[in-house]
Amino acid sequence: MAELVLTKDNFDAEVLKSEVPVLVDFWAPWCGPCKMAGPIISEIAAEHEGEFKVGKVNVDDEQELAERYSVMSIPTVIAFSGGEVKNKLIGLNSKQAYVDLVR
C-alpha cells in the first residue's frame, strides 16, 4: 500500500483514530532532504503494511497541521499511537531510525 496523503480533512480519522500506529512524514516538494527521505518512507510503507500506517503531509498545502504539531523544519517524521504523538525525528534519518520511531 502506498502512503496515505494526509490533509486536515482526513488527519483525525486516519491518524488520531487509527487502530494501528501511524508514521507521518511532514515534507514539501521543494525540500532536498525530503526528496531523499521520500523513497525511504515509501519502502517502509510497503514493507510494514498491516503493522502500521504511513502517511505524508505536504506542509505547503497543510500549514494548519504543520503548526498543530510544531513542525518548524522538514522533513519531520512523527509517530502517532492511540491518537498521541509517540516520537518525532527531524531531518533526514536512516530507514531503521524511522521504523524504530513506531516501535
N, CA, C and O atoms as CSV, one atom per row, in Angstrom:
chain,resi,resn,atom,element,x,y,z
A,1,MET,N,N,0.844,-1.185,0.000
A,1,MET,CA,C,0.000,0.000,0.000
A,1,MET,C,C,0.887,1.246,0.000
A,1,MET,O,O,1.898,1.314,0.698
A,2,ALA,N,N,0.481,2.210,-0.792
A,2,ALA,CA,C,1.222,3.475,-0.832
A,2,ALA,C,C,0.905,4.276,0.425
A,2,ALA,O,O,-0.024,3.967,1.171
A,3,GLU,N,N,1.691,5.294,0.628
A,3,GLU,CA,C,1.451,6.173,1.768
A,3,GLU,C,C,0.121,6.902,1.580
A,3,GLU,O,O,-0.307,7.174,0.458
A,4,LEU,N,N,-0.506,7.205,2.686
A,4,LEU,CA,C,-1.729,7.998,2.660
A,4,LEU,C,C,-1.359,9.458,2.468
A,4,LEU,O,O,-0.382,9.938,3.044
A,5,VAL,N,N,-2.140,10.167,1.656
A,5,VAL,CA,C,-1.981,11.613,1.558
A,5,VAL,C,C,-2.873,12.195,2.640
A,5,VAL,O,O,-4.096,12.067,2.592
A,6,LEU,N,N,-2.248,12.832,3.613
A,6,LEU,CA,C,-2.995,13.342,4.762
A,6,LEU,C,C,-3.265,14.837,4.622
A,6,LEU,O,O,-2.389,15.619,4.255
A,7,THR,N,N,-4.509,15.206,4.926
A,7,THR,CA,C,-4.930,16.599,4.901
A,7,THR,C,C,-5.663,16.888,6.203
A,7,THR,O,O,-5.935,15.974,6.981
A,8,LYS,N,N,-5.978,18.138,6.437
A,8,LYS,CA,C,-6.718,18.462,7.664
A,8,LYS,C,C,-8.082,17.783,7.669
A,8,LYS,O,O,-8.663,17.564,8.732
A,9,ASP,N,N,-8.599,17.448,6.481
A,9,ASP,CA,C,-9.915,16.807,6.385
A,9,ASP,C,C,-9.900,15.337,6.783
A,9,ASP,O,O,-10.902,14.841,7.297
A,10,ASN,N,N,-8.791,14.620,6.563
A,10,ASN,CA,C,-8.760,13.190,6.888
A,10,ASN,C,C,-7.786,12.829,8.005
A,10,ASN,O,O,-7.705,11.665,8.398
A,11,PHE,N,N,-7.039,13.818,8.526
A,11,PHE,CA,C,-5.986,13.536,9.503
A,11,PHE,C,C,-6.529,12.870,10.765
A,11,PHE,O,O,-5.991,11.855,11.206
A,12,ASP,N,N,-7.583,13.428,11.347
A,12,ASP,CA,C,-8.111,12.864,12.593
A,12,ASP,C,C,-8.559,11.421,12.400
A,12,ASP,O,O,-8.247,10.558,13.219
A,13,ALA,N,N,-9.295,11.154,11.313
A,13,ALA,CA,C,-9.802,9.801,11.057
A,13,ALA,C,C,-8.670,8.817,10.766
A,13,ALA,O,O,-8.671,7.703,11.289
A,14,GLU,N,N,-7.706,9.219,9.938
A,14,GLU,CA,C,-6.646,8.303,9.506
A,14,GLU,C,C,-5.527,8.145,10.532
A,14,GLU,O,O,-4.893,7.092,10.602
A,15,VAL,N,N,-5.279,9.191,11.334
A,15,VAL,CA,C,-4.136,9.162,12.253
A,15,VAL,C,C,-4.588,9.063,13.707
A,15,VAL,O,O,-4.257,8.102,14.402
A,16,LEU,N,N,-5.335,10.047,14.157
A,16,LEU,CA,C,-5.678,10.101,15.582
A,16,LEU,C,C,-6.634,8.995,16.008
A,16,LEU,O,O,-6.590,8.551,17.156
A,17,LYS,N,N,-7.499,8.543,15.098
A,17,LYS,CA,C,-8.456,7.479,15.436
A,17,LYS,C,C,-8.042,6.119,14.884
A,17,LYS,O,O,-8.836,5.178,14.885
A,18,SER,N,N,-6.805,6.016,14.416
A,18,SER,CA,C,-6.312,4.774,13.823
A,18,SER,C,C,-6.176,3.679,14.881
A,18,SER,O,O,-5.778,3.935,16.018
A,19,GLU,N,N,-6.512,2.468,14.483
A,19,GLU,CA,C,-6.370,1.292,15.363
A,19,GLU,C,C,-4.909,0.866,15.477
A,19,GLU,O,O,-4.523,0.206,16.442
A,20,VAL,N,N,-4.101,1.245,14.490
A,20,VAL,CA,C,-2.681,0.868,14.459
A,20,VAL,C,C,-1.831,2.142,14.516
A,20,VAL,O,O,-2.327,3.223,14.201
A,21,PRO,N,N,-0.569,2.030,14.911
A,21,PRO,CA,C,0.307,3.213,14.899
A,21,PRO,C,C,0.421,3.807,13.495
A,21,PRO,O,O,0.224,3.114,12.497
A,22,VAL,N,N,0.739,5.086,13.437
A,22,VAL,CA,C,0.871,5.778,12.153
A,22,VAL,C,C,2.167,6.583,12.141
A,22,VAL,O,O,2.455,7.337,13.070
A,23,LEU,N,N,2.944,6.409,11.072
A,23,LEU,CA,C,4.162,7.182,10.853
A,23,LEU,C,C,3.809,8.289,9.861
A,23,LEU,O,O,3.360,8.003,8.751
A,24,VAL,N,N,4.008,9.538,10.248
A,24,VAL,CA,C,3.617,10.665,9.394
A,24,VAL,C,C,4.842,11.477,9.003
A,24,VAL,O,O,5.593,11.955,9.853
A,25,ASP,N,N,5.025,11.621,7.694
A,25,ASP,CA,C,6.136,12.380,7.123
A,25,ASP,C,C,5.627,13.765,6.739
A,25,ASP,O,O,4.789,13.893,5.847
A,26,PHE,N,N,6.131,14.805,7.411
A,26,PHE,CA,C,5.827,16.186,7.057
A,26,PHE,C,C,6.917,16.634,6.086
A,26,PHE,O,O,8.097,16.619,6.437
A,27,TRP,N,N,6.540,17.033,4.870
A,27,TRP,CA,C,7.500,17.284,3.802
A,27,TRP,C,C,7.005,18.417,2.901
A,27,TRP,O,O,5.900,18.927,3.082
A,28,ALA,N,N,7.833,18.802,1.930
A,28,ALA,CA,C,7.440,19.741,0.880
A,28,ALA,C,C,8.190,19.380,-0.403
A,28,ALA,O,O,9.313,18.879,-0.345
A,29,PRO,N,N,7.575,19.631,-1.559
A,29,PRO,CA,C,8.196,19.249,-2.831
A,29,PRO,C,C,9.536,19.938,-3.109
A,29,PRO,O,O,10.369,19.383,-3.825
A,30,TRP,N,N,9.756,21.116,-2.565
A,30,TRP,CA,C,10.982,21.884,-2.819
A,30,TRP,C,C,12.123,21.525,-1.872
A,30,TRP,O,O,13.230,22.043,-2.022
A,31,CYS,N,N,11.877,20.654,-0.907
A,31,CYS,CA,C,12.851,20.340,0.147
A,31,CYS,C,C,13.768,19.195,-0.289
A,31,CYS,O,O,13.312,18.070,-0.494
A,32,GLY,N,N,15.074,19.493,-0.429
A,32,GLY,CA,C,16.041,18.473,-0.858
A,32,GLY,C,C,16.083,17.248,0.033
A,32,GLY,O,O,15.946,16.130,-0.465
A,33,PRO,N,N,16.271,17.421,1.355
A,33,PRO,CA,C,16.289,16.245,2.234
A,33,PRO,C,C,14.974,15.465,2.199
A,33,PRO,O,O,14.969,14.248,2.384
A,34,CYS,N,N,13.851,16.168,1.960
A,34,CYS,CA,C,12.553,15.479,1.857
A,34,CYS,C,C,12.542,14.553,0.640
A,34,CYS,O,O,11.988,13.455,0.689
A,35,LYS,N,N,13.160,15.011,-0.451
A,35,LYS,CA,C,13.221,14.185,-1.670
A,35,LYS,C,C,14.040,12.929,-1.417
A,35,LYS,O,O,13.763,11.878,-1.995
A,36,MET,N,N,15.053,13.034,-0.553
A,36,MET,CA,C,15.863,11.853,-0.233
A,36,MET,C,C,15.124,10.937,0.744
A,36,MET,O,O,15.275,9.717,0.684
A,37,ALA,N,N,14.331,11.515,1.638
A,37,ALA,CA,C,13.572,10.711,2.604
A,37,ALA,C,C,12.375,10.026,1.951
A,37,ALA,O,O,11.966,8.950,2.387
A,38,GLY,N,N,11.816,10.632,0.920
A,38,GLY,CA,C,10.605,10.114,0.277
A,38,GLY,C,C,10.658,8.637,-0.090
A,38,GLY,O,O,9.768,7.881,0.298
A,39,PRO,N,N,11.691,8.201,-0.838
A,39,PRO,CA,C,11.772,6.776,-1.197
A,39,PRO,C,C,11.923,5.859,0.022
A,39,PRO,O,O,11.432,4.731,0.018
A,40,ILE,N,N,12.599,6.347,1.058
A,40,ILE,CA,C,12.767,5.564,2.288
A,40,ILE,C,C,11.392,5.365,2.940
A,40,ILE,O,O,11.046,4.258,3.353
A,41,ILE,N,N,10.622,6.440,3.026
A,41,ILE,CA,C,9.286,6.378,3.613
A,41,ILE,C,C,8.392,5.441,2.794
A,41,ILE,O,O,7.608,4.679,3.359
A,42,SER,N,N,8.510,5.497,1.461
A,42,SER,CA,C,7.720,4.607,0.591
A,42,SER,C,C,8.066,3.145,0.835
A,42,SER,O,O,7.178,2.295,0.891
A,43,GLU,N,N,9.354,2.849,0.981
A,43,GLU,CA,C,9.782,1.470,1.270
A,43,GLU,C,C,9.196,0.987,2.593
A,43,GLU,O,O,8.714,-0.141,2.700
A,44,ILE,N,N,9.248,1.853,3.589
A,44,ILE,CA,C,8.703,1.493,4.906
A,44,ILE,C,C,7.214,1.184,4.788
A,44,ILE,O,O,6.729,0.216,5.374
A,45,ALA,N,N,6.489,2.010,4.028
A,45,ALA,CA,C,5.046,1.792,3.848
A,45,ALA,C,C,4.780,0.414,3.236
A,45,ALA,O,O,3.877,-0.301,3.672
A,46,ALA,N,N,5.568,0.049,2.228
A,46,ALA,CA,C,5.376,-1.240,1.557
A,46,ALA,C,C,5.762,-2.411,2.455
A,46,ALA,O,O,5.074,-3.432,2.486
A,47,GLU,N,N,6.857,-2.258,3.181
A,47,GLU,CA,C,7.383,-3.375,3.981
A,47,GLU,C,C,6.609,-3.609,5.274
A,47,GLU,O,O,6.641,-4.713,5.817
A,48,HIS,N,N,5.924,-2.600,5.768
A,48,HIS,CA,C,5.254,-2.730,7.071
A,48,HIS,C,C,3.738,-2.617,6.971
A,48,HIS,O,O,3.058,-2.318,7.953
A,49,GLU,N,N,3.215,-2.863,5.761
A,49,GLU,CA,C,1.768,-2.829,5.563
A,49,GLU,C,C,1.101,-3.827,6.513
A,49,GLU,O,O,1.532,-4.975,6.622
A,50,GLY,N,N,0.064,-3.385,7.188
A,50,GLY,CA,C,-0.634,-4.238,8.138
A,50,GLY,C,C,-0.112,-4.093,9.555
A,50,GLY,O,O,-0.833,-4.351,10.519
A,51,GLU,N,N,1.157,-3.674,9.685
A,51,GLU,CA,C,1.759,-3.476,11.008
A,51,GLU,C,C,1.476,-2.058,11.511
A,51,GLU,O,O,1.096,-1.857,12.665
A,52,PHE,N,N,1.671,-1.079,10.618
A,52,PHE,CA,C,1.335,0.315,10.913
A,52,PHE,C,C,1.091,1.049,9.605
A,52,PHE,O,O,1.464,0.567,8.536
A,53,LYS,N,N,0.465,2.212,9.694
A,53,LYS,CA,C,0.179,3.028,8.511
A,53,LYS,C,C,1.286,4.055,8.328
A,53,LYS,O,O,1.982,4.423,9.275
A,54,VAL,N,N,1.431,4.509,7.089
A,54,VAL,CA,C,2.377,5.565,6.767
A,54,VAL,C,C,1.638,6.635,5.979
A,54,VAL,O,O,0.955,6.345,4.997
A,55,GLY,N,N,1.788,7.884,6.428
A,55,GLY,CA,C,1.134,8.989,5.741
A,55,GLY,C,C,2.089,10.129,5.493
A,55,GLY,O,O,3.143,10.231,6.122
A,56,LYS,N,N,1.700,10.999,4.552
A,56,LYS,CA,C,2.526,12.154,4.215
A,56,LYS,C,C,1.678,13.419,4.276
A,56,LYS,O,O,0.538,13.448,3.813
A,57,VAL,N,N,2.263,14.463,4.860
A,57,VAL,CA,C,1.604,15.765,4.930
A,57,VAL,C,C,2.481,16.766,4.180
A,57,VAL,O,O,3.617,17.018,4.580
A,58,ASN,N,N,1.960,17.333,3.100
A,58,ASN,CA,C,2.656,18.390,2.373
A,58,ASN,C,C,2.445,19.680,3.164
A,58,ASN,O,O,1.332,20.206,3.210
A,59,VAL,N,N,3.503,20.189,3.784
A,59,VAL,CA,C,3.366,21.344,4.679
A,59,VAL,C,C,2.974,22.621,3.930
A,59,VAL,O,O,2.422,23.542,4.531
A,60,ASP,N,N,3.252,22.684,2.631
A,60,ASP,CA,C,2.820,23.854,1.857
A,60,ASP,C,C,1.302,23.890,1.754
A,60,ASP,O,O,0.694,24.958,1.833
A,61,ASP,N,N,0.690,22.720,1.577
A,61,ASP,CA,C,-0.764,22.625,1.432
A,61,ASP,C,C,-1.477,22.557,2.774
A,61,ASP,O,O,-2.640,22.948,2.881
A,62,GLU,N,N,-0.795,22.070,3.786
A,62,GLU,CA,C,-1.433,21.802,5.086
A,62,GLU,C,C,-0.692,22.513,6.224
A,62,GLU,O,O,-0.235,21.877,7.174
A,63,GLN,N,N,-0.582,23.825,6.114
A,63,GLN,CA,C,0.146,24.604,7.118
A,63,GLN,C,C,-0.483,24.476,8.502
A,63,GLN,O,O,0.218,24.523,9.513
A,64,GLU,N,N,-1.805,24.314,8.546
A,64,GLU,CA,C,-2.507,24.171,9.831
A,64,GLU,C,C,-2.028,22.923,10.584
A,64,GLU,O,O,-1.820,22.971,11.796
A,65,LEU,N,N,-1.857,21.813,9.867
A,65,LEU,CA,C,-1.365,20.578,10.503
A,65,LEU,C,C,0.087,20.742,10.948
A,65,LEU,O,O,0.462,20.288,12.029
A,66,ALA,N,N,0.900,21.388,10.118
A,66,ALA,CA,C,2.296,21.612,10.480
A,66,ALA,C,C,2.372,22.448,11.761
A,66,ALA,O,O,3.177,22.164,12.647
A,67,GLU,N,N,1.544,23.463,11.849
A,67,GLU,CA,C,1.527,24.304,13.051
A,67,GLU,C,C,1.039,23.523,14.260
A,67,GLU,O,O,1.597,23.659,15.348
A,68,ARG,N,N,0.000,22.701,14.084
A,68,ARG,CA,C,-0.567,21.941,15.198
A,68,ARG,C,C,0.486,21.048,15.857
A,68,ARG,O,O,0.473,20.851,17.072
A,69,TYR,N,N,1.402,20.510,15.036
A,69,TYR,CA,C,2.427,19.602,15.569
A,69,TYR,C,C,3.810,20.249,15.627
A,69,TYR,O,O,4.827,19.557,15.663
A,70,SER,N,N,3.838,21.578,15.635
A,70,SER,CA,C,5.076,22.357,15.811
A,70,SER,C,C,6.185,21.931,14.853
A,70,SER,O,O,7.345,21.811,15.249
A,71,VAL,N,N,5.823,21.705,13.595
A,71,VAL,CA,C,6.811,21.335,12.585
A,71,VAL,C,C,7.475,22.613,12.086
A,71,VAL,O,O,6.865,23.400,11.362
A,72,MET,N,N,8.736,22.811,12.483
A,72,MET,CA,C,9.485,24.008,12.112
A,72,MET,C,C,10.502,23.724,11.008
A,72,MET,O,O,10.843,24.613,10.228
A,73,SER,N,N,10.983,22.484,10.946
A,73,SER,CA,C,11.956,22.059,9.935
A,73,SER,C,C,11.415,20.811,9.268
A,73,SER,O,O,10.712,20.013,9.888
A,74,ILE,N,N,11.751,20.649,7.992
A,74,ILE,CA,C,11.332,19.437,7.297
A,74,ILE,C,C,12.550,18.783,6.663
A,74,ILE,O,O,13.514,19.479,6.343
A,75,PRO,N,N,12.539,17.482,6.473
A,75,PRO,CA,C,11.449,16.599,6.882
A,75,PRO,C,C,11.380,16.415,8.407
A,75,PRO,O,O,12.394,16.362,9.102
A,76,THR,N,N,10.158,16.321,8.877
A,76,THR,CA,C,9.903,15.908,10.257
A,76,THR,C,C,9.007,14.684,10.168
A,76,THR,O,O,7.974,14.713,9.499
A,77,VAL,N,N,9.397,13.616,10.836
A,77,VAL,CA,C,8.610,12.385,10.839
A,77,VAL,C,C,8.141,12.147,12.276
A,77,VAL,O,O,8.939,12.095,13.211
A,78,ILE,N,N,6.816,12.006,12.419
A,78,ILE,CA,C,6.217,11.829,13.744
A,78,ILE,C,C,5.477,10.498,13.786
A,78,ILE,O,O,4.732,10.158,12.868
A,79,ALA,N,N,5.693,9.755,14.859
A,79,ALA,CA,C,4.959,8.504,15.086
A,79,ALA,C,C,3.805,8.795,16.039
A,79,ALA,O,O,3.992,9.383,17.104
A,80,PHE,N,N,2.608,8.372,15.635
A,80,PHE,CA,C,1.413,8.511,16.460
A,80,PHE,C,C,0.940,7.133,16.882
A,80,PHE,O,O,1.004,6.178,16.107
A,81,SER,N,N,0.465,7.034,18.114
A,81,SER,CA,C,-0.124,5.794,18.598
A,81,SER,C,C,-1.231,6.158,19.564
A,81,SER,O,O,-1.028,6.963,20.473
A,82,GLY,N,N,-2.408,5.566,19.371
A,82,GLY,CA,C,-3.534,5.858,20.249
A,82,GLY,C,C,-3.929,7.323,20.246
A,82,GLY,O,O,-4.409,7.843,21.253
A,83,GLY,N,N,-3.729,7.993,19.110
A,83,GLY,CA,C,-4.121,9.388,18.986
A,83,GLY,C,C,-3.132,10.378,19.579
A,83,GLY,O,O,-3.397,11.579,19.606
A,84,GLU,N,N,-1.989,9.883,20.057
A,84,GLU,CA,C,-0.990,10.750,20.702
A,84,GLU,C,C,0.328,10.710,19.932
A,84,GLU,O,O,0.648,9.721,19.273
A,85,VAL,N,N,1.086,11.803,20.029
A,85,VAL,CA,C,2.439,11.812,19.476
A,85,VAL,C,C,3.303,10.920,20.358
A,85,VAL,O,O,3.397,11.121,21.569
A,86,LYS,N,N,3.932,9.931,19.728
A,86,LYS,CA,C,4.776,8.998,20.468
A,86,LYS,C,C,6.251,9.396,20.363
A,86,LYS,O,O,6.961,9.436,21.368
A,87,ASN,N,N,6.700,9.687,19.152
A,87,ASN,CA,C,8.096,10.046,18.894
A,87,ASN,C,C,8.173,10.987,17.705
A,87,ASN,O,O,7.243,11.068,16.903
A,88,LYS,N,N,9.299,11.704,17.596
A,88,LYS,CA,C,9.499,12.640,16.492
A,88,LYS,C,C,10.969,12.660,16.099
A,88,LYS,O,O,11.851,12.666,16.958
A,89,LEU,N,N,11.227,12.671,14.793
A,89,LEU,CA,C,12.585,12.818,14.257
A,89,LEU,C,C,12.586,13.984,13.274
A,89,LEU,O,O,11.701,14.087,12.425
A,90,ILE,N,N,13.573,14.854,13.389
A,90,ILE,CA,C,13.684,15.997,12.493
A,90,ILE,C,C,14.909,15.803,11.609
A,90,ILE,O,O,15.972,15.406,12.085
A,91,GLY,N,N,14.752,16.086,10.323
A,91,GLY,CA,C,15.857,15.947,9.381
A,91,GLY,C,C,15.879,14.564,8.753
A,91,GLY,O,O,15.091,13.687,9.107
A,92,LEU,N,N,16.795,14.389,7.818
A,92,LEU,CA,C,16.940,13.112,7.126
A,92,LEU,C,C,17.565,12.091,8.066
A,92,LEU,O,O,18.591,12.356,8.693
A,93,ASN,N,N,16.942,10.929,8.158
A,93,ASN,CA,C,17.437,9.862,9.030
A,93,ASN,C,C,17.452,8.548,8.267
A,93,ASN,O,O,17.007,8.470,7.122
A,94,SER,N,N,17.969,7.525,8.918
A,94,SER,CA,C,18.039,6.212,8.282
A,94,SER,C,C,16.657,5.541,8.310
A,94,SER,O,O,15.778,5.896,9.096
A,95,LYS,N,N,16.514,4.575,7.434
A,95,LYS,CA,C,15.277,3.799,7.384
A,95,LYS,C,C,14.991,3.164,8.745
A,95,LYS,O,O,13.857,3.188,9.224
A,96,GLN,N,N,16.026,2.598,9.361
A,96,GLN,CA,C,15.840,1.938,10.654
A,96,GLN,C,C,15.409,2.936,11.727
A,96,GLN,O,O,14.594,2.610,12.591
A,97,ALA,N,N,15.955,4.146,11.671
A,97,ALA,CA,C,15.568,5.172,12.674
A,97,ALA,C,C,14.075,5.496,12.546
A,97,ALA,O,O,13.384,5.673,13.550
A,98,TYR,N,N,13.583,5.572,11.301
A,98,TYR,CA,C,12.151,5.854,11.102
A,98,TYR,C,C,11.295,4.698,11.602
A,98,TYR,O,O,10.285,4.917,12.270
A,99,VAL,N,N,11.693,3.473,11.283
A,99,VAL,CA,C,10.926,2.296,11.735
A,99,VAL,C,C,10.928,2.216,13.259
A,99,VAL,O,O,9.910,1.897,13.873
A,100,ASP,N,N,12.068,2.505,13.856
A,100,ASP,CA,C,12.178,2.448,15.330
A,100,ASP,C,C,11.265,3.462,16.014
A,100,ASP,O,O,10.870,3.260,17.163
A,101,LEU,N,N,10.927,4.542,15.327
A,101,LEU,CA,C,10.015,5.538,15.902
A,101,LEU,C,C,8.667,4.924,16.275
A,101,LEU,O,O,8.059,5.286,17.283
A,102,VAL,N,N,8.222,4.000,15.451
A,102,VAL,CA,C,6.889,3.402,15.617
A,102,VAL,C,C,6.897,2.302,16.657
A,102,VAL,O,O,5.865,2.009,17.260
A,103,ARG,N,N,8.037,1.696,16.871
A,103,ARG,CA,C,8.096,0.517,17.736
A,103,ARG,C,C,8.263,0.853,19.196
A,103,ARG,O,O,8.327,-0.048,20.033
